Amino acid sequence: MEVKIGVQHAPREIVLESGQSVEEVEGIVAEALAGKTGLLSLQDENGRKVLVPTDRLAYVEIGEPTVRKVGFGAL
């Protein structure tokens, strides 16, 4: 699923494809915002890790899981 992270004072958002479920990502974001950790840490499908300080978070948008289509469809 696609996760978009808005960072304060940054012109672009961070976009990553995560293999985690919506509930897992939501739990990680909630823990980070509750002050248990000073960083929001998410990992994408390619193993790249994204760390964002929680005091700089503007928003986190969690997209719906995407179903990848294979083949040709009827027009």
C-alpha positions in Angstrom: 0.0 0.0 0.0 1.1 3.6 -0.5 2.1 5.7 2.4 2.6 9.5 2.1 4.3 11.4 4.8 4.2 15.2 4.9 7.1 16.9 6.7 7.0 20.5 8.0 9.2 23.0 6.1 9.8 20.5 3.2 8.4 21.2 -0.2 7.7 17.6 -1.1 6.1 14.7 0.7 7.8 11.3 1.2 6.0 8.5 -0.7 6.7 4.8 -0.1 5.2 1.5 -0.9 4.8 -0.6 2.3 4.2 -4.3 2.6 2.6 -3.8 6.0 -1.1 -3.7 6.7 -3.1 -0.5 7.4 -3.4 -1.5 11.1 0.4 -2.0 11.5 1.3 1.3 9.9 -1.4 3.1 11.9 0.0 1.5 15.1 3.5 2.6 14.3 2.4 6.2 13.6 0.3 6.3 16.8 3.2 5.0 18.9 5.5 7.7 17.4 3.0 10.5 18.0 2.4 9.3 21.6 6.0 10.1 22.4 7.2 6.6 22.9 9.9 7.2 20.3 11.3 10.4 18.9 11.2 9.0 15.3 8.6 7.6 12.9 10.3 4.6 11.3 8.8 2.9 8.3 10.3 0.4 5.9 9.3 0.1 2.2 9.0 -3.1 0.1 12.6 -2.7 -1.2 14.0 -2.6 2.3 14.6 1.1 2.4 14.0 2.6 5.9 12.5 6.1 6.3 13.0 7.9 9.6 11.2 11.2 10.3 11.4 13.1 13.6 7.9 13.2 15.1 8.1 16.9 15.9 8.4 17.5 12.1 5.4 15.4 11.0 2.7 17.4 9.2 0.5 14.4 8.2 0.6 10.7 7.3 -1.7 9.5 4.6 -2.3 5.7 4.5 -3.6 4.5 1.1 -5.6 1.4 0.4 -3.9 -1.8 -0.6 -3.5 -1.9 -4.3 -4.3 -5.0 -6.4 -1.8 -5.4 -9.2 -3.5 -6.4 -12.4 -1.8 -8.6 -14.9 -2.7 -9.1 -18.5 -4.9 -7.2 -20.9 -8.4 -6.0 -20.2 -11.3 -5.5 -22.5 -11.8 -2.0 -23.7 
